Amino acid sequence: MMKLIKYPSKEQWAELLKRPALNTESLFDTVRTIINKVRAEGDKAVLEYEAAFDKVTLSALTVTSEEIQKAEGLISDELKSAITLAKRNIETFHSSQRFVGKKVETMEGVTCWQKAVGIEKVGLYIPGGTAPLFSTVLMLAVPAKIAGCREIVLCTPPDKNGNIHPAIFFAAQLAGVSKIFKAGGVQAIAAMAYGTESVYKIFGPGNQYVTAAKQLVSLRDVAIDMPAGPSEVEVLADASANPVFVAADLLSQAEHGVDSQAILITTSVELQQAVKVEVERQLALLPRKEIAEKSLANSKLIVVDSMAEAIELTNAYAPEHLIIETEDYLSVAERIVNAGSVFLGSLTPESAGDYASGTNHTLPTNGYAKAYSGVSLDSFIRKITFQEIKPEGLNIIGPAIELMAANEQLDAHKNAVSVRLGQLENGNGKLKIES
């Protein structure tokens, strides 16, 4: 069950905030073997690994248009409406992030600007396993479409009968996915990096093996969104928080998987006790009780002396999801510098961001929130810089470039400017530019 910790000293913080995550480097040898086989043998190897790991015999990896059309009749109108509402909010929020490049004259005759261009081919990994994450389809495909990615490839593991949850198909079609493949785990990541449908950047969460595979393929061949591992939540609360809500928030995270982590940091001993009781009461009623129970073994209810200490401990932890249930949650939020996504007040559960408020739920875990952002529109674009120099600009900037290049002993660099300045002096350059 959850560990109760009271007034830990700073020396204990590092141990206290450890994640249950495996060291992905320890998986690299296993993962590399799978990647190399897929790289050498293509779809044949992927099909073999699907049989070995997902226990399914497939005749082909590609999902047919018939399968996608059939899926629409297999989900309720209510679920379709809910997915459509979520898609609309995700679209609205991510559309607001569009980059507007403006031309800047850094000095007379020297103009620089940036242009945003969608990554042409992207691969989306949608975990299957214990839960069909059709919400992740929206979180990745919607911004990819807004960014203008030309090809959006999706991989997700099928069940033992070779089927994929129909809501994944519905969400994929709604969001504009180009192609869907039945493949999970390391073999799916390898297929997206090296297969016939190879992409330039891979997105999506997954277990430790998927994370290790993403890290390995990103070393030289393909970009990845972030090295995200098992999911986590922290609730930061004071005595005003509702223990029923706090317990529900901790459990909503715990049911993700046995390696998930849920933490409460509070200034109230009474709340710590009340949450413990409430977690046990609600846990007994959950269908995914066994998963949540194992996850709670990695979880902690921590009491600290003051809100200032609670905030410092939170920033040290850098949670993927942070729920702030305090009286003055806006002023507390101002002091948070390390978190993936923040949920404010007692009526904003993490589930809102997971599904339908509009923010993205693909976020940095394992303390990576100290250096990484969650997925946004920017994740799907590149910014290309442009510059244009006119004669008056080269006359002003040229001598400085020549001097700097000469002092770096790069005379060919200097010469590229000198030959142009020479032409301008003769009048030839100016004539050519203007004609």
N, C-alpha and C positions, 0 to 999 in steps of 0.2 A: 504493500500500500504506500501512499504518499508519505514522504518523510517530513516531520515537523521540525523546523529549525528556529531557534530563538537567539536573537542578538549575536550573529556571527562576527568575529573580528575580521579585519581586512585581510589578515594573513590566510584566513580560511576561504576567501572569496573565490580564488582560482579553482580550488578543488570543488567548491560548492556549485560553480557554474559550468562544470564539465558536461559536455553532451554525451549521450549514450552511443554516439556514432562510432562505427568501426573505422579503423584507419584504412582509407581507400587504397593506399600504397600496397597494403598487404594482399589486395585482390588483383594487383596489376598483372601478375604472371598468368593467372587464370584467364583474366579478361583479354590479355594480349593474344593468347592462343586462339580464342574465339574470333577476335578481330582479324587475325592473320588468315584464318581459314576462310572467312567470308570474303576477304579481299582477294584470295586466290581462286575460290570456287564459286563466288557469287550466290545466286538464288538457291542453288543446290545445297550449299552449306546452311543457308538460312532455314530452309525447309527441314534439314536434319536437326538443327538446334531447336526448332519449334516442336519437333517430335520428342526430343530429349527433355527440354525444359518446360514447355507449356503442355506437354502430353497430348499433342494434337497432330493428326496426319492430314496435311493439306495437299491438294493437287496444285494449287497456285497461290501466290501471295497477294495478287491484285484483287481488290474488291470490285465486283461488277456493278454496273449501273442498275441492274435488276435488284441486287441485294439492297442497294441504297433506296430505290423506289419502294420496295416491299417494307422497309423499316418504318416509313411514314405511317403505315396502317397499324403498326404494332405499339405505338405509344398514344397515350390519351391526349385529347384536345387541351386538357388543363395543363399537362406537362409541356406541350408545344407552346402554349401561351406564355408559360413561365420562362421557357428558354428564349422566346422571342423578346419578352420584356427585358431580360438580362442582357441579351445581345444589343438591344437599343441603348441601354445605359452605358455599356462598355464602349459602344461606338461613339456615343456623345462625349464621354470623358476623354477617350483617346484621340478623337478628332480635334479636340481643343489643344492638343500638343503639337499640332502641325508646325513645322519650322518655316519661318519667314526669313529668307536671306536678304540682306540689304547690301548694296554696293557702298564701299567705304573708300574715300580718297585719302590714303595715308599721307601723301604729300602731293603737291601739284603734279599732275601727269602720271601718277601711280595709283591705280585702282585695284582693290582686292574685294573678292566676295566669295560666298559659299552657296552651294546648291545641294539640296537634300535629294538623294536618289534611293529608291527602295532596293533592298538586296534582291537580286533576281530570283534566286532559288533558296527556299528555306524548308527545313524539315521540322516537323512537330512531333514530339514523342508524348503520347497519351498513355499513362499507366493503366493497366487493367487490374489483374490480381484480385484483391479483395473488394474493390469498389470501381465501378465504371465511371471514370472522371470526365463526363461530357462537358462539365463546366470549364475544364482546362482547354477543351477544343475552342470555346469562345474566347478565352483569355489570350490565346496565341493566334488563332486565325483571324479574328476581327482586326487587331492592329496590323497584322501582316497585309491584309487586304487594303486598309486605309493607306499604308505606307507605299502601296503600289508594287508589292512583290509579285512577280509574274507567275512563279510556280510555287504552290504551297502543297507540300507532300506530308502526309500524316501516316505515322505507324502506331499501331496499338495491338496488344496481344489478344488473340481470340480465346474463347473458352475451349473446353475439351472436345466440343462438337464442331469447332471451327467457326462459331458464331461470334459476332461483336454486338454489344448492347445497341439496340436500335436508336437510342437517344444520342449516341456518339455519331451515328450516320446523319441524323436529323440536324444536329448542331453543326456538323462539318459542311453540310450542303448549304445551310442557312448562312454560314460565315464565309463561304467561298473557297473551300479547300479544293485543290485540283485533282489530287489522286490519293487513294487510301490503300494501305497495305496491311495485311495481317502479319504482324511481327512484333515481338516484345523483347525486352531485356537488351543484353549486350549485342545480340545479333541484329536488332533493329537499328541501333546506333551505328554499327558497322555498315549495315546496308545503306543508311543515309549518307555515310561518309564516303563509301567506296563502291556502292552498287550501281546498277544501271540508272537509278534515279538519284545520283549523288547531288548533294546540295552544298551551299556555301556556308550555311550557319544552322546549327541544331538547337532547338529550344525544348524545354519541358522538364518536369520533375521526374524523379524515379528513385528506385532503391539504391543501395550502396554500389551494386554492380553497374547499374546504369550511370551513376555519377562517375565511377572509375572509368567507364568506357568513354564518356564524354570528355573527361580530362585527358585521356590518352589520345583520342583522335584529334583533340585541339592542339596537341603539341606541335603539329606541323601541317595538318591537312585541311582542317575545317574549323570555323569559329564556333563557340558555344555561348549561350546566354549567360550562364554563371554556373559555378560548381555547387549546385543546390543538392542538399541531402534530405534526411528525414525532417518532417515538419515540426514546428514548435510554436508555443504561445506563452506569453507572460501576461499575467494580470497584475497591474499596479493599483493598489486599492488602499483606502483609508477606512476609518470606522463607519463612514456613511454608506459604504457599498452594501449591496444586497447579496447575502451569501448564496441564495438560490441562483442568482444570475452568474455569480463568480464560479460556482461549482459547475453549472451548465457549460460555461465557456471553457473551463479546464477539460471537461469530459469531451466536448466537441473536438478538441485537439487530440485527446488521448485515443479516440477511436480510429484515427487515421491509420495507425500501424503500431506494431509492438516497439518500434524504435523511436516513436514520437516522444516529445517532452512537453510537459505543462508545468509552469511555475507560477506561484503567487508570491509577490513581494508586498508586504503590508506593514503599516505602523500599528496595527491593532491585534492584540493577542486574542481578543474576543472573536474577531472576524476569522482569524486562523482556525480557531476551534469550531466555529459555526460552519465554516467551509468544509472542514474535514468530515463532519457529521453529514452534511448535505451531499458531498461527493459520494459517500457510501450509500446514501439513500437512493440517489438518482442512478448510480452505477447498476444497482440490482435490477433496474427496469430496462436497461439497454439491450437491444438485440446483439450488438457487437461487444458485449460485456467482457468476453475473454480477451479480446485484443486490447480494450481500454485498460483492463486490469494489469496486463503485462506492461503497458506503457506507463501506468501510474507508478510502477516501481522505479522509473527514472525521474519521477516528478517530485517537486518539493514545495512545501508551504513555509515561507520564510518571514519571520518578524524582525523588523529593524527599528532603531531608536527614533528616526525622524524621516520626514519626507525628503529632505536633502540627501540623506544616506540611501533612501529607496531609489532616488533618481540616479545617484552615482552608481549603485549596484546594477541598475537597469542598463545604463550606458556601457557598463563593463560587459554585461551579458550580450548586448546587441541582438535582441530577439527578432525573429522573422515577423511575428505578429505581436503587437503590444496593445492591450486593452487597458485604458486608463479609467478606472471607476473611482474617482475622487470628487470631493465637493467642488474644487476649483480646477477641474481637469484641463481647461484651456491654458492656465498659467503653468501647470505641471508639464503639459505638452511642449510649451515653448522651450523647456530645458532638456528635452530629449534630443540627442544628436545621433544616436545609433539605434536604428530600428528599420525593418523593411516596410511595414505598413502599420499605421496607428489608428485605433478605434476609440472614439471619445465619448465618454458618458455612459450611463447605465443602459441606454436603449440602442447602443451600437455594438452588436455582437460581431465577432470575427466572421461568422457565417455570412454576414451582409457583403463583406468584401470578397469572400470565397465564391459568391454566386452572382449577386445582382446589383450592387450599389453603383458599379461602374469602374472601380479601381481594379488593378490587376492582382491576381493571387499568385502569380509566379514570382517568388521572392527569395532573397538571399537567406540561407539558413546557416547554422553552425558558426555564427559570429561573423560571417562574411558581410553582414549589414554595416560593418565598420568601413568597408571599402567599396561595396557593390550596391547598385540600385536594383529594385525589382524591374521586371519587364515593363517597357513602355513603348510608345511609338518609335522613340529613338533607337530601340533595340533592333528595329527592322530596317533602319536606313543607314546609309553612309553619307557623310558630308564631304563633297569634293570642293576643294578650293580653286579659285580662278584668279588670275592677275593679268593686268594689261598695262603696259608702260608706253607712254607717248614720248615724242622727242624731248619735250621740256622736262619730263620726269627722269629720263635716262641721263640728261645733262646734270641734274641735281644729285641723283642717287648713285650714278655710275662711279665717280671717283671714290666714294666710300666703299663700294663693293670691291673695286680694284685693290684698294689699300688693305682691306680685311683679307681678301684672298691671298695677296702677296705675303702677308704676315702669317698666314696658315700654310705657306709654301705650296699653294695650289695654283700654279701659274696658268694652267689651262682654264681654270675658273676665271682668273683675272682677264685672260685674253678674250674670252667670250664677250666681255663688256668692252674691252679696248677696241676690238675690230669694229664694233657698232659705233662707238664714240668717234672713231676715225672717219667712218662713212658720213656721220652726221656733220662733222666739221667740213667735209668736202661738199656738203649740200646734197650728196647722193641719197643718204638715208632719209632725209626729210622728204625729198621728192618721191621716193618709193613709197613711203608710208602714206603720203597724201593722195597718190595717184589711184 
